[in-house]
Amino acid sequence: MVKQITIISGKGGTGKTTFVAGLAFLTRGKAVFADADVDAPDLHLILHPLKKKEEDLYISKKVVRDIDKCTQCNICGEVCQFEAIDSTDINFFKCEGCGLCVHQCPENALTLELVLSAQLFESDTRFGFFVHAEMTIGEGSSGRIVDQVKQKAKTIAVDNNLDYLIIDGSPGIGCPVISSITGSDLACIIVEPTLSGIHDLERILCVTDHFKIKAAVCINKCNLNLDNSNQIKKFCEENNKHIIGKIPYDEIVPTSIIEGKSVFEYKENPVSTKIKEIWDNIKKILET
């Protein structure tokens, strides 16, 4: 059975993608990788995918007008809370596809139609299969797009008898995050030793606990503030959350990001050593 591991954080910029790239190196040939941060994807900057297949995703709906039926009464403009429509114009970037104007139109001149929401890609990388997406400008249905990315990645994993589906999840606590962690065997939360990081950890743990997703914590840049790292450790102990590792800050990380590489593609360093230890701990958790 494919084990699904999702890497998440309470905010962006904590080091999720760097960590996932490290796991990609360690699990090459055994996993499929998915970038579920569809609002701001960046895993491709390290994996350098070679696109093999492309699929258009039609998920969201937008209102369209039949000009021949429209009497320009402007009832649509009066009821729209998003100021997306009036008697003469429709702003597709503001339209949320709620359909209220459609139901209120006395002439049945308005309808909702599916629009292109994103392009889904199946790619090859030097580490293995990779699934990612590019959202259409102004698109807001990122949670449903994440679901499509995950479904495609899981199909690839099953068809190729792979052991793992490793997901670079969305940051925060919103719909894309919920979609990212759904069905996961483990959510690995990356947290920084800052006061806001501690708060973000509390928030994201509320999400994983609510959806009954097993969660473990990794402290990134742990040596930048030892007091806050210890506070995170204490918080996890009090809430029965396992800390699977601590990654020190090291110049190898910004260097690898600039050069588009995994930290494992350099000589052994403190970051790669710790990520290897964390991966061993993740495998132990998955076996229990």
C-alpha positions in Angstrom: 0.0 0.0 0.0 1.3 3.5 -0.9 2.2 5.6 2.2 1.2 9.2 1.9 3.4 11.8 3.6 2.5 15.4 3.5 4.9 18.2 4.5 3.1 21.2 5.8 3.6 24.4 7.9 1.6 27.1 9.5 3.1 29.7 7.1 5.1 29.9 4.0 8.9 30.1 3.9 9.7 27.6 6.7 11.7 25.2 4.5 9.1 22.7 3.3 10.3 22.6 -0.2 13.9 22.2 0.7 12.9 19.4 3.0 10.8 17.7 0.4 13.7 17.9 -2.1 15.8 16.1 0.4 13.2 13.4 0.8 13.1 13.2 -3.0 16.8 12.3 -3.1 16.4 9.7 -0.4 13.4 8.0 -1.9 14.3 8.3 -5.6 12.9 5.4 -7.5 10.5 4.5 -4.7 8.2 7.5 -4.6 6.1 9.9 -6.6 6.3 13.6 -5.6 3.5 16.2 -5.8 3.5 19.9 -5.3 0.2 20.7 -3.6 1.1 24.4 -3.0 -0.7 25.2 -6.2 -1.1 28.9 -5.3 2.7 29.4 -5.2 4.5 26.2 -6.4 8.2 26.1 -6.3 9.3 22.5 -6.0 9.9 22.5 -9.7 12.7 24.9 -9.2 14.7 22.2 -7.6 13.4 19.1 -9.3 13.7 20.6 -12.8 10.8 18.5 -14.3 10.6 17.3 -17.9 6.9 17.5 -18.7 5.5 14.4 -20.2 1.7 14.9 -20.1 -0.5 17.9 -19.7 -4.2 18.1 -18.7 -6.6 21.0 -18.6 -8.7 21.2 -15.4 -12.1 22.7 -15.6 -13.2 23.1 -12.0 -14.6 26.6 -11.3 -17.7 28.1 -12.8 -18.1 31.7 -13.9 -21.2 33.6 -15.0 -21.9 34.3 -18.7 -24.6 36.4 -20.3 -26.9 35.8 -23.2 -27.0 39.3 -24.7 -30.1 38.6 -26.7 -32.1 37.8 -23.6 -30.7 40.6 -21.3 -32.9 43.6 -20.8 -30.2 45.5 -18.8 -32.4 45.7 -15.7 -29.2 45.5 -13.5 -30.8 43.2 -10.9 -27.6 41.1 -11.2 -25.5 44.1 -10.3 -27.7 44.9 -7.3 -27.5 41.4 -5.8 -23.8 40.6 -6.5 -21.8 41.0 -3.3 -18.5 40.9 -5.2 -19.2 43.7 -7.7 -18.4 41.3 -10.5 -21.4 42.0 -12.7 -23.7 44.9 -13.8 -26.1 45.5 -16.6 -23.4 45.7 -19.2 -20.2 44.1 -18.0 -18.8 41.0 -16.2 -15.5 40.9 -14.3 -14.4 37.3 -14.4 -11.6 37.9 -11.9 -14.1 39.1 -9.3 -16.8 36.5 -10.1 -16.9 33.7 -7.4 -19.4 31.6 -9.3 -21.9 31.6 -6.5 -24.8 31.7 -9.0 -26.9 34.2 -7.1 -27.2 36.5 -10.1 -28.2 33.5 -12.2 -31.1 32.7 -9.9 -32.2 36.4 -9.6 -32.2 37.2 -13.3 -35.8 37.5 -14.4 -35.0 36.9 -18.1 -32.8 33.8 -17.6 -30.1 35.6 -19.4 -27.3 34.4 -17.1 -25.8 30.9 -16.7 -22.8 29.4 -15.0 -20.2 27.7 -17.2 -17.0 25.7 -16.3 -13.8 27.6 -17.0 -10.2 26.6 -17.3 -8.9 26.5 -13.7 -5.4 25.0 -14.0 -3.1 22.9 -16.1 -2.0 19.6 -14.5 1.4 18.2 -15.4 2.9 14.7 -15.2 6.7 15.0 -15.3 9.9 13.1 -15.0 12.7 14.3 -12.7 16.1 12.9 -11.8 14.5 11.6 -8.6 11.3 10.1 -10.1 7.8 10.9 -11.1 6.4 14.4 -10.3 2.9 15.9 -10.5 2.3 19.6 -10.3 -0.1 22.3 -11.6 -0.2 25.9 -12.8 -3.4 27.8 -11.8 -5.1 30.1 -14.2 -4.7 33.8 -13.3 -7.4 34.8 -10.9 -8.4 31.3 -10.0 -9.6 30.7 -6.5 -10.4 27.0 -6.3 -7.0 25.9 -5.1 -8.3 23.3 -2.7 -10.0 21.4 -5.4 -7.0 21.7 -7.7 -4.8 20.2 -4.9 -7.2 17.2 -4.8 -6.7 16.7 -8.5 -2.9 16.8 -8.1 -3.1 14.3 -5.3 -5.4 11.9 -7.2 -3.1 11.9 -10.2 0.0 11.3 -8.1 -1.6 8.5 -6.2 -2.7 6.8 -9.5 0.9 7.0 -10.7 2.2 5.5 -7.4 -0.2 2.6 -7.6 0.4 1.9 -11.3 4.2 1.9 -10.8 4.1 -0.1 -7.5 5.8 2.8 -5.6 6.1 2.8 -1.8 5.5 6.5 -1.1 3.5 9.5 -2.2 5.4 12.6 -0.9 3.5 15.8 -1.0 4.8 19.4 -0.7 1.7 20.7 1.0 0.2 24.2 1.1 1.1 26.6 4.0 -1.4 28.0 6.4 -4.6 26.4 7.7 -7.1 27.0 4.8 -8.8 24.8 2.3 -5.7 23.9 0.3 -4.1 22.6 3.5 -7.1 20.5 4.4 -7.0 19.1 0.9 -3.2 18.5 1.2 -3.5 16.4 4.3 -6.6 14.5 3.6 -5.9 10.8 3.4 -2.3 11.2 4.7 -0.6 8.6 6.8 1.5 11.3 8.3 1.6 15.1 8.3 5.1 16.4 8.9 5.0 19.9 10.2 8.0 22.2 9.6 8.2 24.9 12.2 10.8 27.7 12.8 11.9 28.7 16.3 10.2 32.1 16.4 7.2 33.3 18.4 5.0 33.4 15.3 6.3 29.9 14.5 5.1 28.6 17.8 1.7 30.2 17.2 1.6 28.8 13.7 2.4 25.3 15.0 -0.5 25.5 17.4 -2.9 26.5 14.6 -1.9 23.8 12.2 -2.0 21.1 14.9 -5.6 22.1 15.5 -6.3 21.3 11.9 -4.5 17.9 11.9 -6.1 17.0 15.2 -9.6 18.0 13.9 -9.2 15.7 10.8 -7.6 13.0 12.9 -4.3 13.0 10.8 -1.2 11.7 12.6 1.2 14.6 12.9 4.9 14.9 13.8 7.0 18.1 14.1 10.4 19.1 12.7 12.1 22.2 13.9 14.0 23.9 11.1 16.9 26.4 11.8 16.7 25.1 15.4 20.1 26.8 16.3 18.9 30.3 15.5 16.9 30.6 18.8 17.5 27.8 21.3 15.0 29.3 23.8 12.2 29.1 21.2 13.3 25.7 20.1 13.1 24.5 23.7 9.7 26.1 24.0 8.5 24.2 20.9 9.9 21.0 22.4 8.0 21.6 25.6 4.8 22.4 23.8 5.1 19.2 21.8 5.8 17.1 24.9 2.8 18.6 26.7 0.5 17.9 23.7 1.9 14.4 23.0 3.3 15.4 19.6 6.5 13.7 18.5 9.5 15.8 17.4 11.1 13.8 14.6 14.1 16.0 14.3 15.8 19.3 14.4 17.6 20.8 11.4 20.3 23.5 12.0 20.7 26.6 9.9 23.5 26.1 7.4 24.7 28.1 4.4 24.3 25.0 2.3 20.5 25.6 2.1 20.5 29.1 0.4 23.4 27.8 -1.8 21.3 24.8 -2.9 18.2 26.9 -3.5 20.2 29.3 -5.7 21.7 26.4 -7.7 18.4 24.5 -7.9 19.7 21.4 -6.1 18.9 19.2 -3.2 21.2 19.5 -0.2 22.2 15.9 -0.8 23.8 16.8 -4.1 26.8 18.3 -2.2 29.3 16.6 0.0 27.8 15.5 3.4 26.7 18.4 5.4 24.8 19.0 8.7 21.4 19.6 7.0 21.6 16.4 4.8 22.7 14.4 7.9 19.7 15.6 9.9 17.2 15.1 7.0 18.4 11.5 6.7 17.8 11.0 10.4 14.3 12.5 10.1 13.5 10.2 7.2 14.5 7.2 9.3 12.2 8.4 12.0 9.3 9.0 9.5 9.7 5.4 8.3 9.5 4.1 11.9 6.3 6.1 12.5 4.8 4.7 9.3 5.5 1.2 10.4 3.6 1.5 13.7 
